[in-house]
Amino acid sequence: MRLLVKLVGGAAIVILLGWAIFWFLSGRVLHQSYTVPLRPVALPHDAASIAEGARLATLVGCRSCHNEGHGGAWEPVDWWYGRIAPPALPAMAARYSDAELARLIQHGIRRDGTSLFTMPNVSERWLADDDVARIIAWVRTLKASPADSPLQTWYGPKARWQMLTGDFKPSAHVTRVAAPARPADAGGYFVHALCAECHDVHKDRPGGEHPAPALAPIAAAYADADFRTLLKTGVGAGGREVGFMTVIVRENLHALSDTEIEQIHAYLKAEATRK
């Protein structure tokens, strides 16, 4: 009996020690600090720029992730994985300077230097400085509401394990790739700033919940009218829905102008000839 007690006690100590090490190591990933200097931001204040900021916020997913009312959103609690709770934008922005918000959007880095984990900065880091300023100017117009969510994101054992294995990567990108201004021909710009979250231009991204095909060969196979319909309605050629892309178009990409869609299509068709 004493031997059994010792074995059980020893096993419990090993389990607790292993758990403590796991929690410590995953905590190091969560709390790793990244250094990106703050850059001055000149916010526009005219109505047209703020309206454009609102449109851009739709395109890049601010509204769909943080709730159309901007009061924050959350997924149901999964005690094994955690809870993803994008914060209410007015309350979050009130804690940040304009320069800190720009770094958050373009680099995925919080004001304390730690990384976000769920913002799509692999694409948003391409947003030009003038577009980021427009988005921030729009955010500054939002008003807090008593109905805003106070919930915060937290990560359970599964998410922390994925952080350790590299399956769940930090959003932080320390290298600057953003241009000062959006180019007049914005086809390649929007491919990087909107599509790179899910797609590569020339390579398929297999696996995961939403595997994504290479953009260039898909776009090259579309007639101009069908491509416009795809990015306006989420309906593919022949009237078919196209999986998660349908959701993204209806929530975000429908806000593209016809000219921007034409530029995106022209860019991707040109890229298809380079492969």
N, C-alpha and C positions, 0 to 999 in steps of 0.2 A: 504493500500500500504506500509506504514511504517512497519507494522507488518511482511509483506512478505519479505521486505528487511532485517529486523532483523533476520528472520528465515533462509533466504538464507545465510546471513553473518555468523550466528552462525554455520550453517551446514558446511560452508566452513572452519571455524576455527577448528571445530572438525576433519574434514577430513585432514587438513594440520597438525594438532597436531598428529593425529594417524599415518600419513605418516612419520613424523619426528621421532616418537618413533620407528616405524618399521625399518626405515633406520638406526637408531642408534643401535638398538639391533642386527640387522643382521650384522652391521659393527663390533660389538664386536666379533661376531663369526669369521668374516673374519680376524680380526686383533689380535685374541688371540695369545699369545706367548707361545711357548713350549721350554722346556730346555732339550737338549740332548748334552752332551759334545762332542766336536770334537775328533776324533781318528786319529792318524797318518796313512798315507796311503803310501805304497811303490809301486810305479808304475813300471811295467815291461817295458822294451824298446825294446825287441827283436821282430822280425817280426812275429814269431809264436803266441806270446801272444797278439799282436795287432790284428792279424787276428782272433784269438779266441774272442777278445773283440767285433769285428765287428759281428761275428756270434751270440754272446750272445745278442748284441743290436737288432739283428733281432728277436731272440727268445722272448725277454721280451717286444718287441713292440716299442723300441726307434725309429726305422726307419719308422714304419707304422704310428706312431703318429706325429713325428716331420718332416715327409716328407722324402721320399727316398733320396732326395738330401740334407737332413739335414738343409734345409733353412727355416723351420717353416711351419706350416699349420694352417688352420682355418676353422671352420664351418661357413656357412652363418649367418649373423647377424639376431638374433631374438630379437627384442627390448623388448619383454616380458621376455625372458629367459636370454639373454646376448650373448656373443660371446666367444667360446672356441678357443684359439689360442696358441697351443704349440709353444714355441719360437724356433728360429733358434739355433741349438746346438752350433755352434762355438761362436756366440756372447754371448750366455748365459754362456757357460763354461768359457769364458774369464773373467767374473766378479766373478768367484768362485775359491777358492783354491781347491786342491785335496781333502782335508778333508771335506770341505763344500759340494763338489759334492757327496762324499760318504754318508754324512748325508742326503742329498737331496734324494738320491736313496733309501737308507735303511730305512729312517725314515719319508720321505715326508715333511721335514722342510727346508724352505728357509734360506738363510744366515742371514736374519733379525729375525729369530725365528718364523715367522708365518708359517701356514700350506699351502701346496698345497691342491687343491680340486679335481683334475682330474687325477693325476698320480696314477697308480694301486699299491700303496705301501703296500696294504694288502698282495700282493704276493711278490713284489720286496724286502720287508724287509727281506725275507728269503735268498736273494742272499748272498753267502759267500764273505768274505772280498777279497779273491784272485780274484774272478770273478768280483766283483765291480771294483777292481784295473785294470783289463783287459779292462772293458768297458770304464773307464775314460781314460786309455792310448789310446784307439781308438779314443775317442772324441777329445783328444788333437791333433790328427793328422788332424782333419777337418779344412778346410779353409773357411773363410767367403767369401760371394759373394755379389755383388751389388743387386742381385736378391733376397736375403734373405728377408723374411717377417719382417717388423718392428712392426706388430700388436701385441697387448697385450690382454690377457683375461680380460673380465669384466663381472660382473654378474648383471642381471636385477632383477625385482621384484619377478618373479616366482622362480628363483634360490635362492634368498635370503630368501624367505618364506620356501623353502625346507630345507635350512640350519637351520632355527629356529625350524622347526618341526622334524629335525633329518633325513629326507629323503635324504638329500644331505650331506654326512658326510665329515669332513676334512680327508685328506690323512695321517695326522700325526700319527705316532705310536712311543711312547717314549720308550717302552720296547724293549730291544735288543734281537733278536732271531737269528741273523745271526751267522754262524760258521766262524772260521778263514779260512777254506779251503773247497772246494767242496769235498764231499766224493767220494771214488772210485766207490762204488755202489750208483749211483746217482738217483735211481728211486724215492724214497721218496723226495729227495731234489728237483727234477724238478717238482714233483706234487705240492709241496708247492710254489716254486719260479715262476712257470708258470701258474698253473691251479687254484690256490687258489683265483685269482681275480674273477673268475666266479663260481667255483664249491667248494662244500664240498665233502669230501671223502665218508661219509656215509649218508648224508642228502640231500634231494632235496632243491634247492633254488627256490621257486615259485615266481610268480609275476614279475613285472618289464618288461622292453622291451625284455629281453632275459632270460627267466627262464632256470635254469640249473639243470639237474638231478644229483643225487649222482654218483660219479665216480666209486667207487668200484664195485657195481653190474653191471653197464654198461660194464666196462672193462672185468669183469669176463665172460660175455656172448660172448665176441669176441674171435675168433680163432686168433692165433698169426699173421698169414699172413694178416688177415682182419684188425687187430689193427694197424699193420705197414702201411697198405694202408691208413687207416683213418688219421694217424698222418703225412703222407707224402703228401697226396693229398686232404684231406678233404672229401673224399668219404667214406660213411659208408658201413656197411655190406649189400650185395645185390645191390650195386651200387647206393644207395640213398645219396643225399646230406643231411646234418645234420644241417640245419639252420645256425645260426651265427658261429657255430663251423667250418663250411666250410670256412668262411671268415678268422677266426683266424688261421687256419692251413695254408691257402694259403699265408697269409701275414707274419706269424711268425713261427709257429711250424714245418713247413716243413724243417727247418734248424736242427732239431734233427738228430743225427746219428742213425743208426740201433741199435747199442748197447744201446744207451740211451733209445730208444723206448722199447727195450726188458726189460730193467731195470724198466722202468715206468710200463709196463704191469705186470711184476712179482710182483712189490710192490702192485699194486692195486688188483691183484688176491689174494695175501696173505691177504690184508685188508678185502676183501669180506668174507673170512672165519672167521674173528674175530667178525662179527656182528651177 
